[in-house]
Amino acid sequence: MKFNDAQKEAVAHMDGPMMVLAGPGSGKTTVITGRTGNLIKQGISASSILVVTFTKAAAREMRERYLRLMNLHTSQVTFGTFHGVFYGILRHTYKLSGQNILSEDQKMKLLRELVDAFCQETEDENDLLENVSREISIVKDGRMDISYYYSKCLPEEAFRKIFTEYKSWMNNSRKLDFDDIMVWTYELFHKRPDILKLWQNKFQYILIDEFQDINPIQYDIIRMLAAPLNNLFIVGDDDQSIYRFRGAKPEIMLNFPKDYPDARQVNLDMNYRSTGEIVKKSQILIRENDKRFSKRLQTCREEGESIDIHIFEDDQSEVAYMIDDIREYLKSGKEYQDIAVLFRTNTASRKSVEQLMAYNMPFHIRDGLPNLYEHWIAKDIIAYLNIAGGSRKRSDFLRIANKPNRYLARKVFFDPEVSFESLYQEYEERQWMWERIEKLEHDLKVLKPMTPFGAMNYIRYGIGYEEYLKEYAQYRRIWVDELHEVLDELQDTTRGFDHVKDWYQHINLYTEQLKRQNQDKKNQPEGITISTLHSIKGLEYDNVYILDVNEGMIPYKKAILPEDLEEERRMFYVGMTRAKNKLHLFAVQKRREKKEEMSRFLLEIAPNLS
């Protein structure tokens, strides 16, 4: 195996701490496997080497590469994830079995019960459960006092009750979740120095991949485990730290030289993936960040094509151009799997997915693209239109009865079919409720003859659905703009339809095509990759399109603080550096008849655009 000078230095490192700054496409996996092999060649016992990464897939790839390098079938080197390695330590100490681990399904079932017990009725239950689960992880991994933690997804009282009850149930059931694996290991090493010593003697050489994604408790455990020899070999790129929302702290890597003043540093500054133009422009971008290690990435490849920066009149023109460009690209003998189309959010990909379906282009979605029409907001709108069209189903009435709040009790909808006569009867002694029912009945009559687009407008502003979303967002502590984004995207799909039934037909066709695409994915894995910027890290493609590079999307509108903007820039940098040969950066001048500004990141790359 051939190494460049920087790689050779890293591979040859023996004792003491070392930080390897590995830029995109610089061969970090090659360095980790190469150094592991070199340690053994220098007489280090394979069983004393621990290689840690963040995913099972990455650990498996690392192990396979190592076996090929050493021409082995098995190895005593330990390759694993943080959770896998530390669970092994706990299992050895406490004689745990798989029965003690709370599965993800069990965890979500428990959290669902707790949310139902301590929260108001929520529409986006699945999203809420994911957020609650993530915040529980943040509290545990940060070893925080729950009394001083302020939830981002629920009122404090509700979240604290859920957290307390969750912990109590876990203790009583003798269960531990993935976060507990970290907490228990940390506490074990603190309370039992004899056990810590045992594992320190076992793992005398520790290598960590993707170090920029580490969280505080993982780092604390690793520091204890690596002492006193401190043969800690970390590999990562602070410029690719994009998982703060999961608890990752890029500051840990930035402070590593302070924690280990004697640590050697090697910069893997040769990009073997991308053309000179892509590397040059991506470096111009990322150097705008203040909190980073200073480094300069090079490439051994030719300059290549200029980055295709296009500003379109609207998003329809943007997608149409992309489709035409892909078709031309395929004519040159390239394959669908050579292409990636990237977005900041899942919602933004809907129009592109529709067009790929229209042109029968195969694709697969890394993020499991949610169907817009199955979003709870879409279900609310459809329920309004169903009732306006004559439906009297109890399920439709229950969806919209109090959106906005009309103070209609759930119990008055007791029959499978609902009549307004029965509603009036239920509230015959409360005239003020009659006025609310009359208003609902009137609104539904107004909706009936409208086009889908007009009906959406009336539901939003005439009926007061937007005000309901505002109140809901306030309770759930989410940005109302995120809900409006879904509503805007949904309304955009109604353009061009004169009748609700035609729009329904479009919904059914889209849903069926999406299901079919997901089924075909197993039989036909080759296809264009559709992904968010978060989910594309670690991958590479010949031809990459990044769409909607506009202010409010890239960087995202929620990024207000300097550290938020720096993370958004890192995310865009990750997207740019996935491209090997062709990179397209697209922005629009308007969307849904509203003026849009191109992203500041585009102006950093190409100041002449201003």
NUTI-492462 format. One record per residue (C-alpha): x, y, z; residue in one letter. Coordinates in steps of 0.2 Angstrom, whole numbers, padded with zeros to 4 digits, always signed. Layout:
// residues N
XYZa;...
//
This chain:
// residues 610
+0000+0000+0000m;+0007+0017-0005k;+0006+0032+0007f;+0010+0050+0005n;+0021+0059+0017d;+0008+0064+0029a;+0000+0047+0029q;+0017+0039+0032k;+0020+0049+0047e;+0003+0045+0054a;+0004+0026+0050v;+0022+0025+0058a;+0016+0034+0074h;+0019+0022+0089m;+0017+0029+0107d;+0008+0044+0114g;-0006+0054+0108p;-0009+0060+0090m;-0022+0070+0081m;-0024+0067+0063v;-0034+0080+0054l;-0041+0071+0039a;-0050+0082+0026g;-0063+0075+0014p;-0056+0061+0002g;-0039+0061+0011s;-0039+0043+0015g;-0042+0042+0034k;-0049+0024+0034t;-0033+0019+0024t;-0022+0028+0038v;-0032+0020+0052i;-0030+0002+0045t;-0012+0006+0040g;-0007+0011+0057r;-0016-0004+0065t;-0006-0015+0054g;+0010-0006+0057n;+0008-0008+0076l;+0007-0027+0074i;+0022-0027+0063k;+0031-0017+0076q;+0027-0031+0089g;+0012-0024+0097i;-0001-0038+0102s;-0016-0037+0091a;-0027-0040+0106s;-0021-0024+0114s;-0028-0013+0100i;-0045-0005+0100l;-0052+0004+0085v;-0068+0013+0088v;-0080+0021+0076t;-0098+0027+0077f;-0108+0015+0066t;-0108-0004+0064k;-0106-0002+0045a;-0090+0009+0048a;-0083-0003+0060a;-0087-0018+0048r;-0078-0009+0034e;-0063-0005+0044m;-0061-0023+0050r;-0063-0029+0032e;-0050-0017+0025r;-0038-0022+0039y;-0040-0041+0036l;-0037-0038+0017r;-0022-0027+0021l;-0014-0041+0033m;-0020-0055+0022n;-0030-0063+0037l;-0047-0071+0039h;-0049-0067+0058t;-0041-0055+0069s;-0039-0051+0088q;-0040-0033+0085v;-0056-0026+0092t;-0066-0016+0080f;-0082-0009+0086g;-0094+0006+0090t;-0094+0015+0106f;-0109+0007+0112h;-0104-0010+0106g;-0087-0009+0115v;-0093-0002+0131f;-0108-0014+0132y;-0095-0028+0131g;-0086-0021+0146i;-0103-0020+0156l;-0108-0037+0151r;-0091-0044+0157h;-0093-0035+0173t;-0111-0037+0177y;-0115-0053+0168k;-0128-0044+0157l;-0138-0052+0144s;-0148-0046+0129g;-0163-0046+0140q;-0156-0031+0150n;-0156-0020+0135i;-0171-0010+0130l;-0174-0011+0112s;-0178+0004+0102e;-0196-0002+0099d;-0198-0005+0118q;-0191+0012+0121k;-0203+0021+0109m;-0218+0011+0116k;-0213+0017+0134l;-0211+0035+0129l;-0227+0035+0119r;-0236+0029+0135e;-0228+0043+0145l;-0231+0056+0133v;-0249+0051+0132d;-0250+0053+0151a;-0241+0069+0154f;-0244+0079+0138c;-0258+0087+0129q;-0264+0078+0114e;-0251+0080+0100t;-0252+0079+0081e;-0234+0075+0077d;-0232+0061+0089e;-0218+0052+0080n;-0208+0068+0079d;-0211+0072+0097l;-0206+0055+0103l;-0190+0056+0093e;-0186+0073+0100n;-0190+0067+0118v;-0179+0052+0115s;-0165+0064+0109r;-0167+0076+0124e;-0166+0061+0136i;-0150+0056+0128s;-0143+0074+0130i;-0147+0075+0148v;-0140+0058+0152k;-0124+0060+0141d;-0121+0077+0148g;-0124+0071+0166r;-0136+0085+0169m;-0147+0089+0183d;-0165+0087+0176i;-0171+0101+0188s;-0160+0113+0178y;-0163+0106+0160y;-0175+0116+0149y;-0183+0106+0136s;-0184+0112+0118k;-0199+0101+0113c;-0211+0102+0128l;-0215+0113+0143p;-0202+0109+0157e;-0214+0101+0169e;-0220+0089+0156a;-0203+0084+0150f;-0196+0082+0168r;-0211+0071+0173k;-0207+0060+0157i;-0189+0059+0161f;-0191+0055+0179t;-0204+0041+0176e;-0194+0034+0162y;-0178+0032+0173k;-0189+0025+0187s;-0197+0012+0175w;-0179+0007+0169m;-0172+0005+0186n;-0187-0005+0192n;-0186-0016+0176s;-0167-0019+0177r;-0166-0012+0160k;-0153-0001+0152l;-0154+0009+0135d;-0140+0014+0124f;-0137+0030+0133d;-0136+0020+0150d;-0122+0010+0142i;-0111+0026+0142m;-0117+0032+0159v;-0115+0015+0167w;-0097+0013+0160t;-0092+0030+0166y;-0099+0027+0183e;-0090+0010+0183l;-0073+0017+0179f;-0075+0030+0192h;-0081+0019+0206k;-0070+0004+0202r;-0052+0009+0198p;-0047-0009+0199d;-0059-0013+0184i;-0053+0002+0175l;-0035-0004+0177k;-0040-0021+0170l;-0047-0013+0154w;-0032+0000+0153q;-0020-0015+0152n;-0031-0024+0139k;-0033-0009+0127f;-0016-0001+0127q;-0018+0007+0109y;-0034+0016+0105i;-0039+0023+0088l;-0054+0033+0085i;-0062+0037+0069d;-0074+0052+0065e;-0068+0060+0081f;-0077+0077+0077q;-0093+0068+0081d;-0089+0063+0099i;-0099+0069+0114n;-0093+0073+0131p;-0097+0057+0140i;-0089+0046+0126q;-0073+0057+0127y;-0072+0056+0146d;-0073+0037+0145i;-0060+0036+0132i;-0048+0048+0142r;-0050+0036+0157m;-0047+0021+0146l;-0032+0028+0137a;-0023+0033+0153a;-0009+0033+0159p;-0001+0028+0143l;-0011+0040+0132n;-0008+0030+0116n;-0023+0039+0109l;-0024+0041+0090f;-0039+0051+0085i;-0044+0054+0066v;-0057+0067+0061g;-0061+0083+0053d;-0067+0098+0063d;-0074+0105+0047d;-0086+0091+0045q;-0094+0092+0062s;-0112+0093+0059i;-0121+0083+0072y;-0122+0095+0087r;-0141+0091+0087f;-0136+0074+0093r;-0125+0080+0107g;-0109+0080+0097a;-0097+0094+0103k;-0084+0100+0090p;-0076+0109+0104e;-0069+0093+0110i;-0058+0090+0095m;-0053+0109+0095l;-0047+0107+0113n;-0038+0091+0110f;-0021+0099+0109p;-0025+0108+0126k;-0030+0091+0134d;-0014+0083+0127y;-0001+0096+0125p;+0012+0083+0120d;+0001+0076+0106a;+0008+0076+0088r;-0002+0083+0074q;-0003+0077+0056v;-0013+0085+0043n;-0019+0074+0029l;-0021+0088+0016d;-0021+0078+0000m;-0039+0076-0007n;-0039+0061-0019y;-0058+0062-0022r;-0062+0079-0030s;-0056+0090-0044t;-0045+0105-0041g;-0060+0117-0044e;-0071+0109-0031i;-0057+0108-0018v;-0052+0126-0021k;-0070+0133-0020k;-0074+0122-0004s;-0059+0128+0004q;-0064+0146+0001i;-0080+0143+0009l;-0074+0134+0025i;-0061+0147+0029r;-0075+0159+0033e;-0077+0149+0049n;-0068+0156+0064d;-0068+0141+0076k;-0058+0128+0066r;-0040+0122+0064f;-0031+0131+0050s;-0027+0120+0036k;-0026+0120+0017r;-0032+0105+0007l;-0024+0101-0010q;-0028+0089-0024t;-0018+0078-0035c;-0031+0079-0048r;-0034+0090-0063e;-0043+0107-0061e;-0058+0100-0069g;-0074+0108-0074e;-0080+0125-0066s;-0093+0123-0053i;-0110+0125-0061d;-0118+0139-0051i;-0136+0143-0058h;-0149+0156-0052i;-0166+0151-0058f;-0182+0161-0060e;-0191+0149-0049d;-0190+0131-0042d;-0200+0124-0056q;-0186+0130-0068s;-0173+0124-0056e;-0180+0106-0056v;-0183+0106-0075a;-0165+0111-0079y;-0158+0097-0067m;-0168+0084-0076i;-0162+0089-0093d;-0144+0090-0086d;-0146+0073-0079i;-0152+0066-0096r;-0137+0073-0105e;-0125+0067-0092y;-0132+0049-0094l;-0130+0050-0113k;-0111+0051-0109s;-0111+0033-0103g;-0113+0037-0084k;-0125+0028-0073e;-0139+0033-0061y;-0129+0028-0046q;-0116+0041-0050d;-0128+0055-0046i;-0133+0063-0030a;-0147+0076-0027v;-0145+0085-0010l;-0156+0096+0000f;-0156+0104+0017r;-0173+0097+0022t;-0183+0082+0017n;-0198+0093+0013t;-0188+0103+0000a;-0186+0087-0011s;-0204+0084-0015r;-0204+0093-0032k;-0188+0084-0038s;-0195+0067-0033v;-0211+0070-0042e;-0201+0075-0058q;-0190+0060-0057l;-0205+0049-0055m;-0213+0058-0071a;-0197+0054-0081y;-0196+0036-0074n;-0179+0039-0067m;-0174+0026-0053p;-0169+0034-0037f;-0167+0029-0019h;-0169+0040-0003i;-0156+0039+0011r;-0167+0047+0023d;-0183+0038+0020g;-0192+0052+0012l;-0209+0055+0021p;-0224+0057+0010n;-0230+0075+0012l;-0248+0069+0010y;-0246+0058+0025e;-0241+0073+0036h;-0253+0077+0050w;-0256+0094+0043i;-0260+0087+0026a;-0272+0075+0034k;-0281+0090+0043d;-0283+0099+0026i;-0290+0084+0018i;-0302+0081+0032a;-0309+0099+0030y;-0311+0096+0011l;-0319+0079+0014n;-0332+0086+0026i;-0335+0101+0014a;-0337+0087+0000g;-0351+0078+0010g;-0341+0066+0021s;-0349+0064+0039r;-0336+0052+0045k;-0332+0053+0064r;-0313+0052+0060s;-0314+0068+0049d;-0323+0078+0062f;-0312+0073+0076l;-0297+0079+0066r;-0303+0097+0063i;-0316+0100+0077a;-0304+0111+0087n;-0292+0117+0073k;-0295+0131+0078p;-0302+0128+0095n;-0321+0128+0095r;-0322+0120+0112y;-0331+0105+0104l;-0329+0090+0116a;-0323+0073+0109r;-0338+0064+0117k;-0351+0073+0106v;-0344+0064+0091f;-0350+0047+0097f;-0358+0040+0081d;-0348+0034+0066p;-0357+0046+0056e;-0359+0064+0062v;-0373+0076+0059s;-0374+0094+0063f;-0391+0091+0070e;-0384+0080+0083s;-0371+0093+0087l;-0384+0107+0090y;-0394+0095+0101q;-0378+0091+0112e;-0376+0110+0115y;-0395+0115+0115e;-0393+0124+0132e;-0377+0133+0127r;-0381+0146+0114q;-0363+0152+0112w;-0358+0135+0106m;-0372+0136+0093w;-0363+0151+0086e;-0347+0141+0084r;-0356+0126+0076i;-0365+0138+0064e;-0348+0146+0059k;-0341+0129+0056l;-0356+0124+0045e;-0355+0140+0035h;-0336+0138+0032d;-0338+0121+0025l;-0352+0127+0013k;-0340+0141+0007v;-0326+0128+0004l;-0337+0116-0006k;-0336+0125-0023p;-0318+0131-0021m;-0303+0125-0031t;-0290+0116-0020p;-0279+0131-0020f;-0293+0143-0015g;-0299+0131-0002a;-0282+0130+0006m;-0281+0149+0007n;-0298+0150+0015y;-0294+0136+0028i;-0278+0145+0032r;-0284+0163+0034y;-0303+0162+0034g;-0306+0148+0046i;-0290+0152+0056g;-0280+0136+0054y;-0264+0147+0054e;-0268+0154+0071e;-0270+0136+0077y;-0253+0131+0071l;-0246+0146+0080k;-0253+0140+0096e;-0248+0122+0093y;-0230+0127+0089a;-0229+0138+0105q;-0235+0123+0116y;-0223+0111+0107r;-0209+0123+0107r;-0206+0122+0088i;-0204+0135+0075w;-0221+0139+0068v;-0211+0143+0052d;-0207+0124+0050e;-0226+0120+0051l;-0229+0134+0038h;-0216+0126+0027e;-0226+0110+0026v;-0242+0120+0023l;-0234+0131+0009d;-0227+0115+0001e;-0244+0107+0002l;-0253+0122-0005q;-0240+0122-0019d;-0246+0105-0024t;-0264+0111-0027t;-0259+0123-0041r;-0266+0119-0058g;-0281+0108-0051f;-0298+0115-0054d;-0307+0102-0043h;-0303+0093-0027v;-0306+0076-0034k;-0292+0079-0047d;-0280+0084-0033w;-0284+0068-0023y;-0281+0058-0039q;-0263+0066-0040h;-0261+0062-0021i;-0265+0044-0024n;-0254+0042-0039l;-0239+0050-0030y;-0242+0039-0015t;-0243+0023-0025e;-0227+0028-0035q;-0218+0031-0019l;-0223+0015-0012k;-0218+0006-0028r;-0201+0015-0028q;-0198+0009-0010n;-0202-0009-0015q;-0191-0009-0031d;-0176-0002-0021k;-0172-0020-0015k;-0173-0027-0033n;-0165-0012-0041q;-0152-0004-0029p;-0145+0007-0043e;-0152+0024-0044g;-0150+0042-0041i;-0147+0046-0022t;-0159+0058-0014i;-0153+0064+0002s;-0152+0078+0015t;-0135+0086+0018l;-0135+0078+0036h;-0136+0060+0029s;-0124+0061+0014i;-0108+0062+0025k;-0095+0049+0021g;-0101+0046+0003l;-0095+0052-0014e;-0102+0053-0031y;-0096+0058-0048d;-0110+0071-0051n;-0118+0081-0036v;-0133+0093-0037y;-0136+0104-0021i;-0153+0113-0024l;-0161+0128-0015d;-0145+0136-0010v;-0155+0151-0004n;-0155+0161+0013e;-0167+0153+0025g;-0164+0136+0018m;-0144+0135+0017i;-0141+0142+0030p;-0157+0137+0037y;-0168+0150+0045k;-0166+0143+0063k;-0147+0146+0062a;-0146+0163+0071i;-0131+0161+0083l;-0113+0162+0076p;-0110+0143+0081e;-0126+0139+0072d;-0121+0148+0056l;-0104+0139+0057e;-0112+0122+0058e;-0123+0127+0043e;-0107+0131+0033r;-0099+0115+0038r;-0114+0106+0032m;-0114+0114+0015f;-0095+0111+0014y;-0099+0092+0017v;-0111+0093+0003g;-0099+0101-0009m;-0085+0089-0005t;-0096+0074-0010r;-0093+0078-0028a;-0079+0070-0037k;-0080+0078-0055n;-0096+0088-0057k;-0104+0100-0044l;-0120+0110-0047h;-0126+0123-0035l;-0143+0130-0038f;-0153+0144-0031a;-0170+0152-0036v;-0175+0170-0037q;-0193+0166-0031k;-0203+0152-0023r;-0222+0152-0022r;-0222+0170-0030e;-0211+0176-0015k;-0194+0184-0018k;-0179+0173-0013e;-0161+0178-0009e;-0146+0168-0014m;-0136+0160+0000s;-0122+0170+0008r;-0112+0154+0005f;-0114+0156-0014l;-0107+0174-0012l;-0093+0168-0002e;-0088+0156-0016i;-0092+0167-0031a;-0092+0186-0025p;-0096+0191-0044n;-0114+0185-0041l;-0118+0200-0031s;
//
